[in-house]
Every structure is written in C-alpha cells, then in structure tokens.
Amino acid sequence: MNEQFLKFKKRIQIETAVKCVLAGAAACVVALNAVLLPCLLNGVHMLWVWYLLIALGGFCLGGGIAFLFFRTDDKKIAARLDSELHLNERVQTALMYKDEEGKMLDLQRADTASALSGVTKLSFRNLALTIALAAVFALGVCALPIVAVYASTDDGGQSTQPYDPPREVTDWEWQALDELIDYVKASQKADNNTKTGIVGELEALRSMLVSGVSQNSLPVFVQNTVSNVRNTVRDANEAEGVQEEQKTRNSEEGEYVVKRLYEIFSLPQPSDGNTPDTPPDNTGDEPPKAPGNNTGTGELIIDGVPFFDPEKGYVSSGDPEVREKYYAIIQNAMLEGTISREEWENIVATYFADLRVNEEE
Amino acid sequence: MDNKAQVENFSRSVQQIKQEIKKDLVGQEDIVSNVIIAIIAGGNVLLEGVPGVGKTRLVRSLGKVLELPFSRIQFTPDLMPSDVTGTNVIEKDEAGKMKTEFRRGPIFANLVLADEINRATPKTQSAMLEVMQEHKVTVAGKTYPLSEPFFVLATQNPIEQDGTYPLPEAQMDRFMFKLLVGFPSVEELADIVNMTQITMDETANAVVNGETILAMRELAKQVPVVPDVLYYAMRLVSRTHPELPDSGEVAKKYIKYGCSPRASQAFITAAKVRALIEGRFNVSYEDIDALAYPILRHRMKINYAAMNEKLTVDDVITKLISENAKDKNSGKLDA
C-alpha cells in the first residue's frame, strides 16, 4: 500500500505546489501592476530593486496564503483519496494503523493496496480556481509591458512632452528681483499709475516663483509679466492728461524693467531695439546691467550673468577669476552639506558647466 | 486457521445463510442482511410489520439455518414472567424428601423468537430485560447463565393497538436493531404464493452452528475503526439529543429525546460486521449511515413539530445523517 500511497502523495504534492506557485505568480504580477501604474503615473521613479522586492513580496504573500489554504498532510491525502476514489476509508485506516501489527490489519493493508492499484487517475482538485489563478497570471503578464510602455511617457501617456523638472530660483535671482521692485518703487521717472502697475506685476511674479515653477514654466511666467508690464505702461500712457514727455519716461521705465527681467532670469530677450541698456534714472544702488544674454537664436549665454558678491556687490560671471572663486565656494558648500548634491548639480549645470567639463577632462 | 481463511469462511457463511433463508422467505433482502449483522454482532432484533409479511417465518427459518436450540414464546396478556424465565418447582428427590428444582423456561435457548412481544404486560416484558442485556436469568436469588450465542428476535404489530402494551424505553434500548418489515411487491407476492403452494414448512438447512457464529463475532471485533469514523458515529448519536449544547438544528427542532450510549456501542459493533460482509476490513462512514436507521429509530422520539410536518422517525434520521455528513473530512472529527 505504501508505494501506491506515496505515488498519490507525490502527485497531490505536485498539485499543491502548482497551485501555490500559480497563486504566488498571480499575486506577483498583480502587485507589480498595482504598484507600477500609479507610481509611474505620478512620476515616481523607483529603483529596479524596489520592483524586484515588490514582485518577490507579492509572490511570497500569494504563495504563502495559497500554501496555508491548500497545504496537505498524510491524513488529508488519505481522506482525499478515500473520498474521491470511493475507497470507504480504506486508505485512512491503513495509514492510521501502518505501524501496528495484526492479521486483520495485514488484510486491511493488502485490501487497500489492491484498491489503490486499480486507480490510475486522480482528479485535479480546485481546477476552476487554479485556472482562474493562471488566467490572472497571464493577464497580469500581458498587462505589465502595456503598463510599462504607457507609463514610460513619464506623464502616463497624457502628452509626449519630456519631463519638466522644477526650477529652483537662486538667491541672486530673488535678490535681484527684490531690488528691481524696490528700484521701481523708488524711481522718480515713471508716474504713480505706471509704478503701481509695474510693482503689482513684479510682485505677482514673485508670488508665483514662491509657489514653485518648473524649468519650462518659468520663461512663460516671465514673458507674461513682461507683457503685463507693457500693457500697464500702455494703459497709463493712454490715460487722459498725461504729457508726452511723461509718456516717454513711462515707456523707458517699463522697457528697463522688461530688460532686467530677462537678465535676472537669464532668458533670451526679443530684440526690438526699444530696450534701454541703462536705468532711466540713476537711483544709486541699482544692480549692474547684464551684458546681454540673448543672441536672438535661443542660445543661452551665461557669461554675462551677474553674481552678487556680499563684499563686492555685483560681479560679472564672465570673469574667469570670479567664476572659479564661486565654483570653489559651491563645491565646498556641497562637500560641507550646506547644499545638496542635487542643488549643486543644478547650479553647476546652470552656471559652471564649462568648468565642470574642464575638471572632468 | 489464519485470518484470511477466517475471512473467507465468514463471507461464505454469510452467503450460505442468505441463500438458505431465501428458500423460505421471498424478498426482504435488507431485513435478512440486517438480522444476520445483528446475530453476528450479538444483538437482539425487533421486527415490526403488519401480519403476514414473514416476520415469524424469517425467525423460524433462521433458527433452522443456524443449527441452534430455538424456542418460540408467543406473548399474550396473561403470560407471566415465570412462563418466560422458568420457575422453581417442588419435587421429591430419590430419598422422598421435598426439594425445589429450577425448571427452565423457554428463554433458555440460543435463539428465542418473542412473537408479538408487545401483547405481554410490562411485568412480563421486564422479565426480558436481564436476559436481553446480560444473557442470564435470576430466579429466586439464583442466577442462571444462558449459553452463547444468545439472541432475542422479537416481532410486533404496529397496527393492532388494542390489548397491547408498548415496550418500555429500557427494553427498546436493548434491541440492537429495530427493522421495519415492509409489504412485499406484486412480484414477491406471486413468488410467495407459488412457494407456499408446494409446502408451508421451512425448507432451509442448517449451515452454521453456534461456534461458527462466535468465531465470526470474534473476527469482526478485530476490524479496525479510524478515529474519524468512530467520532462520526458518536456525533450522530450525540446529535439526537436536543438538550446538548452541540446538538444540531434537526434535534432541536424535531426530537423530543435522544438515544442512549447503547446506540454508540451498537453502531461500532454492527459496523464492523457490516464492513466484513461488504468485503472490507475497515469501518467506513457508509456503514455508519446505513446502520443509522435500524439503530436509532427505536431509541429516539420525535416531537409534535415533526409529527405536525408529517415526518417519520426515519425522515428525521435522514436529516440527521445529512447534518452529520457535513463533518466528514472537515477536521471536526479529529480525535
């Protein structure tokens, strides 16, 4: 009887293993899909190790639950054989008394062996559930590449635009913008309506920058502010009773603000020949003018972007000595942990890419 | 003789008994099988059926087949206990002195047919209690053992109620089986008529003796029972008790009172015999289910709710079996 029982035991154990592996595999792909899709849709990029761990966790969880549900022992196997093969508890009895001696027990064992030897097939229990698990696994496997391709567009396939990282506003840009606002407030050139309007637009831009902008949205915000400043000047000039001379002064003031905005944020400035290089008024402490960073072709020239040195005031970033000095400061800040590696990368990529290339060479 | 030969003898003997009884009794195969089971298991049988269905003929035929001392007691209202057990009579010995001597009653046989047992008074019926359970008779403070094997096969008529005395529960409990002898089919009726046209006498031959019966009983005792099956039978008995906390809905709804522990003993003893007759060397759930009707039907009483729904005891037993079957292979039967 023992050989026949072991044969069926092996068969049932394989069946259990198949169910557990299928349940684990199904749970694995379901977990991967469940995590992959929302993560990628929200732009969360995880290391491949995490995906591996999620897959492994799903497999262990699904397989473990299936094992708890389907696990079997000799007694259960015997009960199943008796039940499915209609053996009238022969196998259970033989198993229960397998270590006991007795003539009747010998007869019983022989009878059980005889009954089992005539059986060649054993039905696959929970076949529907197993097929369902296999179907879930197959569907999950099919869905994985679809989800991966769909999500690989970074924004979940909603557009084909590349990933737009956030744009950190540097300390110098904040300071320069604040100084520009103070300059306009203190300026005697434009009339009050124009000044109030321009200051309002600049402060609105500042508020937007505080709330956070992306690399691509910053030029749009600046361009909107530029348009609004020009509209403000135009409206002010169209008001009744404004002298022609004042109109000219208002326009010059507006164009100066526009030019400074382009300079502060290192944006290419449309060349219309209408932009003054110097402030219309000498208010004494205005930031130095940028040498002009717009080539008209969209190429960004950063050599002329001014740096604010607490000791010297504004200095030119085009000066190699200055650039090397500030590059060293930033390097130290990163090494000391004052700024993060990511911030360092951003600053270097923006202002010191040439120095970094030299260093790498 | 080794066990294999014993088992072969067992099967052969059972087949021979059935064949010989078949010579005198048409149909009633289930009744004959159950009577044989009870006889091998050492139990008493109560046969209930309308007059003329062959109850008495079956027992008489069995008496011939078993080659055992057979006696028949016709129970009547004026039958006295001493008429059954025997009594002390005063006699003169060889020296002419008076002495009392016990004169054995008809109960001193191996196979006793208690015909129409419910026609005797409770006083006389109670004389059967000790005999049926302990296989001995006590008269005037002296106990006389009966020779083994000993069985009481009683008959009763369910229709005729005038002048009958329902058997007390204690006595009912001493019958291992209560078998309902049904009315024969048309074909069987024709066979009965044809057979009795030749002769009314029983023509069965003796094929087994008392020793063989005892040997068969000993062999059956060796049949193993796994704990799951044992507990399945015990649960079935327990389910007949509505007062028990773990009894099922059926008992609570339909049963007035349940079976005694003798039912549990009867289940296992009879199931072992049935298994061997079926060609198995172990007891199965099927044995328990099949024996539930003859073992339980006279030991439990259904209530008015069951009667109101026109359920018989057997209907309730069917419900109990269905309820109990849910425990098979569920792990609830683990010892």
Interface residues (C-beta under 8 A of the other chain):
Chain A: A79 R80 D82 S83 N88 E89 R90 Q92 T93 A94 M96 Y97 G102 K103 M104 L105 D106 L107 Q108 D111
Chain B: D2 N3 K4 V7 L219 Q222 V223 P224 V225 V226 P227 D228 V229 E278 R280 F281 N282 V283 S284 Y285 E286 K328 N329
